[in-house]
Amino acid sequence: MPIAVDIDVMLARRKMSVGELAERVGITPANLAVLKNGRAKAVRFATLAALCEVLECQPGDLLRWEPEDAEAGAQAGLDPSTTGR
């Protein structure tokens, strides 16, 4: 999927556990794990807003777009900076 989720990065920066974030946002740890690991098909704006409020960040700090080719190269162990793209 071309949308990468960087919740782990923000959790590390805030020195916060997944369980604490889930509790403060009001979602289950299992649902947060689905979102965090990039397996979610959608995210409600209310959930995204709550994540941003708790983590004191912007949506762009949690989500970013990556071209499909870069993801395929990453999965194959290729460095996108060496593929000429």
DODRENGU-249949 format. One line per 5 residues: number of its first residue (from 0); for each residue x, y, z of N, C-alpha, C, O. Coordinates in pm, 1 decimal. Example, Ala and Ser with C-alpha at 12.3 -4.5 7.8 and 13.67 -1.06 7.14 Angstrom:
2
0 = 1319.0:-569.0:780.0:1230.0:-450.0:780.0:1320.0:-330.0:780.0:1423.6:-331.9:846.5 | 1285.0:-225.0:708.0:1367.0:-106.0:714.0:1290.0:3.0:787.0:1340.9:113.8:803.9;
END
This chain:
85
0 = 85.0:-117.8:0.0:0.0:0.0:0.0:89.6:124.2:0.0:191.0:127.1:69.8 | 53.7:224.4:-76.1:139.7:342.5:-87.0:134.2:437.4:32.9:209.2:534.8:36.8 | 47.9:411.4:129.7:43.6:495.1:249.6:121.8:424.2:359.8:88.0:312.7:399.5 | 225.6:489.5:408.2:306.9:435.3:517.0:262.9:499.9:648.1:232.5:619.1:652.1 | 259.6:421.8:753.3:215.9:468.6:884.6:337.7:476.0:976.3:410.7:378.3:992.7;
5 = 358.2:593.7:1035.6:475.0:617.2:1121.1:438.1:637.4:1268.5:501.2:716.9:1338.2 | 337.2:566.3:1314.9:297.5:579.0:1455.2:411.7:535.4:1546.5:432.8:595.4:1651.9 | 485.4:431.8:1507.2:598.0:384.8:1588.4:700.3:496.0:1612.9:754.9:509.1:1722.4 | 724.8:575.0:1509.4:821.2:684.6:1521.1:775.0:784.2:1627.3:853.0:825.9:1712.9 | 647.7:821.5:1620.7:595.5:919.1:1717.2:589.0:859.7:1858.1:613.0:929.9:1956.3;
10 = 557.0:731.6:1867.9:556.5:666.9:2000.2:695.8:672.7:2062.4:710.1:701.4:2181.2 | 797.2:645.7:1982.4:934.9:649.4:2033.7:973.7:791.0:2073.9:1036.0:811.7:2178.0 | 936.8:888.3:1991.3:970.1:1027.6:2024.1:901.3:1074.5:2152.2:956.7:1154.1:2227.9 | 781.3:1024.7:2175.1:704.0:1065.4:2293.9:728.3:972.8:2413.1:675.4:994.4:2522.1 | 809.3:869.0:2390.0:838.0:769.0:2494.9:707.6:716.8:2555.3:688.4:716.7:2676.9;
15 = 619.3:672.7:2466.8:486.6:626.2:2505.9:467.3:483.1:2454.9:515.9:447.8:2347.5 | 397.3:402.5:2531.3:370.1:265.1:2490.7:243.8:259.6:2404.4:161.5:351.1:2405.1 | 231.6:150.3:2330.8:112.3:128.9:2248.9:-11.3:124.2:2338.3:-115.1:181.3:2304.8 | 0.3:56.2:2451.4:-113.2:46.0:2543.3:-157.2:180.6:2595.9:-277.0:207.8:2603.8 | -62.4:265.5:2632.0:-96.5:398.6:2681.6:-163.1:481.9:2572.4:-262.4:550.2:2597.3;
20 = -108.0:475.8:2451.6:-166.8:551.1:2340.7:-308.9:503.8:2312.8:-399.8:585.3:2297.4 | -328.0:372.7:2306.1:-461.4:318.2:2280.5:-560.4:365.6:2386.1:-672.0:405.8:2353.2 | -520.3:361.1:2511.9:-608.9:403.1:2620.5:-643.3:551.5:2609.0:-759.2:590.0:2624.3 | -542.9:634.1:2582.3:-565.3:777.8:2575.6:-645.9:819.1:2452.0:-718.7:918.3:2455.2 | -632.5:742.8:2343.7:-707.6:772.4:2220.8:-849.3:716.6:2229.3:-941.9:771.2:2169.4;
25 = -865.6:606.8:2304.4:-997.8:546.5:2318.3:-1024.5:436.4:2216.8:-1138.9:414.9:2176.7 | -918.8:366.2:2174.7:-935.5:250.9:2086.9:-865.6:131.6:2151.4:-785.4:147.2:2243.6 | -897.1:13.2:2101.6:-835.9:-105.8:2159.9:-690.9:-116.7:2112.6:-657.2:-70.3:2003.7 | -605.8:-177.6:2194.3:-467.8:-200.8:2149.6:-461.8:-281.9:2019.6:-373.5:-259.8:1936.7 | -555.1:-375.3:2001.9:-557.5:-455.3:1879.1:-586.4:-367.4:1757.1:-521.9:-382.7:1653.4;
30 = -682.4:-276.0:1768.8:-713.2:-187.1:1656.8:-598.9:-90.1:1630.6:-571.5:-56.7:1515.3 | -532.6:-45.1:1734.8:-416.9:42.1:1716.3:-304.9:-34.1:1646.2:-235.4:22.4:1561.8 | -286.6:-161.4:1680.0:-183.3:-242.8:1615.5:-212.1:-259.8:1467.0:-119.8:-256.3:1385.6 | -338.8:-278.1:1430.4:-376.8:-289.8:1289.0:-340.1:-162.2:1215.4:-285.2:-167.3:1105.3 | -370.0:-48.4:1275.1:-336.7:80.1:1213.6:-185.6:100.9:1209.2:-130.4:139.0:1106.0;
35 = -120.4:75.9:1320.0:24.3:98.1:1333.8:104.6:12.9:1236.2:207.2:57.8:1185.0 | 59.7:-108.3:1210.1:133.4:-199.8:1123.5:94.3:-187.6:976.0:137.4:-267.9:893.2 | 12.6:-87.3:943.5:-23.8:-62.5:805.5:-123.1:-160.3:746.8:-134.3:-170.7:624.6 | -195.3:-232.1:830.7:-293.3:-329.1:781.4:-434.2:-271.5:772.7:-524.6:-338.8:723.2 | -455.0:-147.9:820.0:-587.3:-86.1:817.1:-621.8:-44.8:674.4:-535.0:-1.1:598.9;
40 = -748.0:-58.8:638.5:-795.7:-15.5:507.7:-843.7:129.3:513.3:-854.1:195.3:409.9 | -872.9:178.8:633.4:-924.0:315.4:650.4:-898.3:359.5:793.1:-873.9:277.6:881.8 | -904.1:490.1:813.8:-895.3:544.7:948.7:-995.9:659.4:957.8:-1002.5:744.4:869.0 | -1072.4:661.1:1063.6:-1169.1:769.3:1083.3:-1093.9:897.8:1115.5:-992.1:896.3:1184.8 | -1145.5:1008.3:1064.4:-1084.2:1136.6:1094.9:-1084.7:1163.3:1245.0:-991.7:1224.6:1297.4;
45 = -1188.6:1118.0:1314.3:-1194.6:1138.1:1459.8:-1079.8:1063.8:1528.6:-1021.0:1114.8:1624.0 | -1048.0:943.5:1480.1:-936.8:867.2:1536.9:-804.3:933.7:1504.0:-716.6:943.6:1589.8 | -789.1:979.1:1380.7:-667.1:1048.0:1340.2:-648.5:1175.5:1422.5:-537.5:1205.8:1466.3 | -757.1:1249.8:1443.2:-749.5:1371.6:1524.1:-710.3:1339.4:1668.0:-630.4:1411.3:1728.0 | -765.6:1232.4:1723.3:-732.2:1192.9:1860.6:-586.1:1150.8:1870.4:-518.6:1184.8:1967.6;
50 = -536.3:1076.9:1770.7:-395.4:1038.2:1770.0:-306.6:1162.4:1767.2:-208.1:1170.8:1840.5 | -342.1:1258.6:1682.1:-262.8:1381.7:1671.8:-266.9:1461.5:1801.7:-165.9:1518.2:1843.5 | -382.8:1465.9:1864.9:-394.6:1539.4:1990.8:-308.2:1476.3:2099.3:-233.3:1546.0:2167.7 | -318.2:1346.2:2114.9:-242.9:1276.1:2219.8:-92.2:1281.7:2191.9:-12.6:1301.9:2283.6 | -53.6:1263.7:2065.2:88.0:1261.5:2030.3:144.3:1400.9:2001.2:263.7:1416.9:1975.9;
55 = 56.5:1501.0:2005.3:95.9:1639.6:1979.1:171.7:1650.4:1847.7:286.4:1695.0:1843.2 | 104.0:1608.0:1739.7:165.9:1608.8:1607.9:62.0:1641.2:1502.2:-55.2:1662.5:1532.9 | 105.7:1644.7:1379.1:19.2:1667.8:1264.3:-7.3:1534.6:1193.6:71.0:1440.8:1208.1 | -118.1:1525.0:1116.5:-144.5:1400.0:1044.2:-27.2:1356.0:956.0:-2.2:1236.4:941.0 | 43.6:1451.1:898.6:158.2:1418.3:814.6:275.0:1358.1:890.3:364.6:1298.7:830.4;
60 = 274.0:1373.4:1023.0:376.6:1308.5:1104.4:346.8:1159.4:1121.7:435.8:1080.9:1154.2 | 220.4:1121.3:1099.8:177.8:982.7:1119.7:160.3:906.5:989.0:178.2:784.8:984.9 | 125.3:978.1:882.0:96.2:915.2:754.1:178.1:981.2:644.4:194.2:1103.2:642.6 | 229.6:900.0:553.2:299.7:955.2:437.5:275.1:865.3:317.9:251.1:745.3:331.0 | 281.7:927.0:200.7:262.0:855.1:75.6:396.0:812.3:19.2:491.4:890.1:15.6;
65 = 401.9:687.8:-24.5:520.5:634.7:-91.6:475.3:576.0:-224.3:374.3:505.8:-229.7 | 548.7:603.9:-331.2:511.9:543.7:-459.6:512.1:391.5:-450.1:591.3:333.1:-376.1 | 424.7:329.3:-524.2:414.6:182.5:-523.7:547.8:117.8:-560.6:583.4:14.5:-503.9 | 622.2:176.5:-654.7:750.5:120.2:-696.5:850.2:116.8:-581.3:927.5:21.8:-569.0 | 849.1:219.6:-497.1:941.4:224.4:-384.0:910.3:112.9:-285.5:1001.0:51.5:-229.3;
70 = 780.2:86.9:-264.5:742.1:-20.1:-171.7:786.3:-155.2:-225.2:838.4:-237.4:-149.9 | 766.1:-179.2:-354.1:806.7:-306.7:-413.8:957.8:-324.4:-402.6:1006.1:-433.8:-373.3 | 1032.5:-215.7:-426.2:1177.3:-223.1:-413.7:1221.0:-247.7:-271.2:1315.2:-323.2:-247.1 | 1153.0:-184.2:-175.6:1186.9:-202.7:-34.4:1161.2:-347.2:7.6:1239.7:-406.0:82.0 | 1050.3:-404.0:-40.8:1019.5:-542.0:-6.0:1121.2:-637.4:-67.1:1147.3:-744.5:-12.3;
75 = 1178.8:-598.4:-181.0:1279.1:-682.7:-245.9:1418.4:-655.2:-190.5:1515.9:-717.8:-232.0 | 1427.3:-560.2:-95.2:1555.5:-529.1:-35.2:1636.8:-429.1:-114.6:1757.6:-417.3:-93.9 | 1572.3:-356.0:-206.2:1641.3:-257.0:-287.0:1634.0:-120.1:-222.2:1533.2:-86.2:-160.4 | 1737.8:-42.4:-235.3:1741.0:94.8:-185.7:1685.6:184.1:-295.6:1744.7:189.8:-403.4 | 1570.7:256.6:-272.4:1513.1:339.6:-377.2:1608.2:446.3:-427.0:1594.6:491.3:-540.8;
80 = 1704.5:488.7:-345.8:1797.5:593.3:-388.8:1896.0:540.9:-493.6:1962.1:619.2:-561.8 | 1905.5:408.9:-506.0:2001.0:352.9:-604.7:1930.7:304.9:-730.3:1996.0:257.6:-823.3 | 1797.8:316.5:-734.8:1724.8:266.9:-851.1:1702.3:375.7:-954.9:1641.4:349.8:-1058.8 | 1751.2:499.1:-928.6:1737.4:605.6:-1024.6:1603.8:675.0:-1021.6:1569.8:747.9:-1114.9 | 1526.5:653.8:-915.5:1394.7:717.8:-905.7:1396.4:821.5:-798.1:1295.0:887.0:-773.9;
END
